[in-house]
Amino acid sequence: MLETSFIINKPFKVVKPVRLSAADLRCIDLAVEYIHKHYTDKISADQLSIEVGLSKEKLQAGIQGRKGQTLARYIQQVRLEKAKELLANTNQPVKAVADAAGFINESHFCKVFRKVNFISPIQYRFQQACC
């Protein structure tokens, strides 16, 4: 039997260390607050960096440092937590939960929810109701 090995080469981005001042860290805290208040809106790194007065590079490095994940993943986490709250405490249809949590559509929400939680939103709701 012939055995073959493959090395998967995926491009990766080398992130240079970024020094953050106390003022920069306050801006990062403002960005986190902004995300929690505006999670239903479309939030981009460019727009958020302008909103809090910090370069995109420093914003992304600061979120990574403070939250241990990328900006996009952090926004997704905030939205998923809101969705879980709505699924557990309301009888809103999944589409309404997806909209209220800031996802672009129900299909995308269900895909992301299942990928992160390993169960569907409906299964999650059922688990929360019966336990």
Secondary structure, DSSP 8 states (H G I E B T S, - for coil): ---------------------HHHHHHHHHHHHHHHHHTTS---HHHHHHHHT--HHHHHHHHHHHHSS-HHHHHHHHHHHHHHHHHHH----HHHHHHHTT-S-HHHHHHHHHHHHSS-HHHHHHHHHH-
